[in-house]
Amino acid sequence: MEKNDLYREWVRVLDMCEGTNSKPQECIRFYGLPLRPYIVTPAFGDGSDDYTFALALVEGKPVFKHDAVYKGRTRLFVESRHAYNPSLLYVDSGNGNGCQYVSINELSLNPPFIVDQDSTPRASRPTKMQMIKAVAKEFGVSILQAEIWLK
């Protein structure tokens, strides 16, 4: 990327972050790390390949290439943004089904919370011994007999 391209990308990031809670410094990385908060404008030196720019904001947070996002239960990986429509991201499912454009509004940074039938917290489930004692008490048998029944 040439120096002029770096400044064009920086202006795109400034426009993208305008009116949001995201700071432009969070939307650019230098050697893979976010810029320090006190840096207002990056000084693009010779290492033009050392800078990475966010492709979009999802849920108000910057999303970079290869970041994981979710569309429903499906985990996707960001590849690029649409050249003419900034609300579309080109994402890959990672399972060999190819890439597709997806609207930013359909994406989330967090996986969906799925409640299974067996999702009771471990602490509230009775232990095996508690179950044996409950069966022994209920049927008036010894703990040994209740243990045999529950096997």
N, C-alpha and C positions, 0 to 999 in steps of 0.2 A: 504494500500500500504506500503510495507516495504521500508526501507531506500535505499537499492540497487535499487529498482524499481524507486524511486524518481530520483536518479542519472541517470538511463537509460532514463527516460522521459526528463530530463534536456538536455542530450546529443542529443536526438531526436529533441528537440526544437532548440538547437544550430545549428544542421544540417539544419533544416527547414528554419531558418531565414538567413542562410549564403547566401550572394549574393543578398539579398533583402533590402528594406528600413526599414523593421521591426526590432526592437531591441528585443533581446531575453527576456529582462525584461518585455516587453509588452505581451509576450506569456505565462506568468505564473502569477497566482493569488494566493494570500495568504489571506485566509478568504474572498474570493470573490473580493478582491481589487488588482489591478496591483502592481507589485513590484515598489519600488521607483527607479528612474532612476540611482541613484548613487550606487545601489546594483549591483555588477558585477556578483557575483555567490551567489545564495541563500544558506543559512546555514540551511540545513534540520535538524530540531530538532526532538523531539518526536512526534509532531503533524503532522504525515504524511498525515492524511486525510484533513488537512487544506489547502493543495496545490491543485490547479487546473491547468492543462496544456492545451494550445491551441491544437486543433485537426488538424488544417490546417490554411493556409493563403488564404483568398479569397480577391481578389483585393488588395493584399498587406497588409491586416489587419488580425490580429488573430481572429479565430472563435473558440468559446468554446461550450461545450455541452449545448443544449437548446437555443442557439442563433438562431435568425430568419435570414434566407437567402431566396433569391428569384430565382426561375427558371422560366423565363418569367413572367407571371402574378401570378404564384402560390407561395404562402408563405409556406416555409418549415422550419422545426425545426431540427437542427443538433442533432443527437443521438450519433454517434461514427464515427471513421475512419476505413477504410478497413485495416485489419491486414498486408496484403502484398503489397497493392497498395496505396501509400500515396496520389495519386491524386483522390481517391474516398472517398466520405463521405456518411455515412448511415443517411438518413434524413427521417423525418416523416411529412406528410402533416397536421396532426392534425385533420383530418376529418374522421378518422376511416378506411381509405383505406389502412392502413399498411405502412411499411417502404420500402425504396428502396435505392440502391446505385446510386449516381449521381456524375459525374465528376466535379471537382472544377472549371474547365473552363466554365461550363454551369451555374454557380451560380453567384449571385450578392448580395451585401449587401443592395442595395437600391431598393425599389419597382419601377416598370417601370412607366414612365411618360405617362399617357394615356390622350389624348385630346378628350374630349367629344364634341358633337355638341354645347352644351350649356355651354361651358367653358369660355365664354367671361368674363373678369374681371368685377366685380360688378360696379366699377367706370365708365366704359365705356358704361354700359347699361342705356338707358333712364329711368327716374323714371316714375311712373304712371302719375304724374301731367304734366311732359314734353310731354308725349304721348297725353294726353287730349288736351293740348294747341296746339300741332302740328295738331291734327285732326280738332280742332275748326278753326284754321287758314286756313288749306287746304280746308275745305268745307264751310267756311264762316258761321259757326253756333256758338251759344253761348257755353261757357265752360260747362254749365249744360247739354246742348243737346249732346255735344261730350262725356261727362262722361256717359250719359245714353247709348249711342251707344257702348261704350267700355266695358260695364258690361257683 
